[in-house]
Amino acid sequence: MKKMIMSLAVLIGAAFVVGCGAEDVGSAPVVRVSASQREKDVNEKAESTLKWLESMAPSERQAALSRAPQIAASLKETTDPGIKSRLASLGLNL
């Protein structure tokens, strides 16, 4: 009888451990962001990236963008006309 109770307890414990968060394994929490907040975040990131690019020589800038194409991709998302004109003045028509 004692073995049966222990076996049942172990089975329940194992089922609990296996089932805990099984569907959330490896996934980040979903965060809902409004379109205006997303636009603001994109423009803030583009502004800081632009300052970083402006601090470089043209050859360094091109090398950085070729090594990390995701930088150019994130800059393409900006909607701020001021940032776009500054990018154009650097020769970055994205």
C-alpha positions as CSV (number, residue, x, y, z in Angstrom):
1,M,0.0,0.0,0.0
2,K,2.8,2.4,0.9
3,K,4.6,1.6,-2.4
4,M,1.4,2.4,-4.3
5,I,1.0,5.7,-2.6
6,M,4.6,6.6,-3.3
7,S,4.3,5.6,-6.9
8,L,1.2,7.7,-7.3
9,A,2.9,10.7,-5.7
10,V,5.9,10.3,-8.0
11,L,3.6,10.0,-11.0
12,I,1.7,13.2,-10.0
13,G,5.0,15.0,-9.3
14,A,6.5,13.9,-12.7
15,A,3.3,15.0,-14.5
16,F,3.4,18.4,-12.8
17,V,7.1,18.9,-13.7
18,V,6.6,17.9,-17.3
19,G,3.5,20.0,-17.7
20,C,4.8,23.2,-16.1
21,G,5.2,25.7,-18.8
22,A,5.4,23.2,-21.6
23,E,3.9,25.5,-24.1
24,D,6.1,28.5,-23.1
25,V,9.4,26.8,-23.4
26,G,11.8,28.9,-25.3
27,S,9.4,31.7,-26.1
28,A,9.4,35.3,-25.0
29,P,6.4,36.9,-23.6
30,V,4.1,38.6,-26.1
31,V,4.1,42.3,-25.6
32,R,1.4,44.3,-27.5
33,V,2.6,47.7,-28.6
34,S,0.6,50.4,-30.3
35,A,1.6,51.6,-33.8
36,S,2.4,55.0,-32.5
37,Q,4.7,53.6,-29.8
38,R,6.3,51.3,-32.3
39,E,7.0,54.3,-34.6
40,K,8.4,56.2,-31.7
41,D,10.7,53.3,-30.7
42,V,11.9,52.8,-34.3
43,N,12.7,56.5,-34.6
44,E,14.5,56.6,-31.3
45,K,16.6,53.6,-32.3
46,A,17.3,55.2,-35.7
47,E,18.4,58.4,-34.1
48,S,20.9,56.7,-31.8
49,T,22.2,54.6,-34.7
50,L,22.5,57.7,-36.9
51,K,24.6,59.4,-34.2
52,W,26.9,56.4,-34.1
53,L,27.2,56.3,-37.9
54,E,27.9,60.1,-38.0
55,S,30.9,59.6,-35.7
56,M,32.6,57.3,-38.3
57,A,34.6,58.0,-41.4
58,P,32.7,57.2,-44.6
59,S,34.8,54.0,-45.2
60,E,34.1,52.8,-41.6
61,R,30.4,53.6,-42.0
62,Q,30.2,51.5,-45.2
63,A,32.1,48.6,-43.6
64,A,29.9,48.6,-40.6
65,L,26.8,48.5,-42.7
66,S,28.1,45.8,-44.9
67,R,29.0,43.6,-41.9
68,A,25.7,44.2,-40.2
69,P,22.8,44.4,-42.8
70,Q,20.3,44.5,-40.0
71,I,21.4,48.0,-39.2
72,A,20.4,49.2,-42.6
73,A,17.2,47.3,-42.4
74,S,16.3,48.9,-39.1
75,L,17.1,52.4,-40.5
76,K,14.8,51.8,-43.4
77,E,11.9,51.5,-41.0
78,T,12.2,55.1,-39.8
79,T,9.4,57.5,-40.8
80,D,11.1,60.7,-39.4
81,P,11.9,63.0,-42.4
82,G,14.7,64.7,-40.4
83,I,16.4,61.3,-39.9
84,K,15.9,60.4,-43.5
85,S,17.5,63.6,-44.7
86,R,20.5,63.1,-42.4
87,L,20.9,59.6,-43.7
88,A,20.8,61.0,-47.3
89,S,23.4,63.6,-46.4
90,L,25.7,60.7,-45.3
91,G,25.1,59.1,-48.7
92,L,22.8,56.4,-47.2
93,N,19.7,56.5,-49.4
94,L,17.9,53.6,-47.7
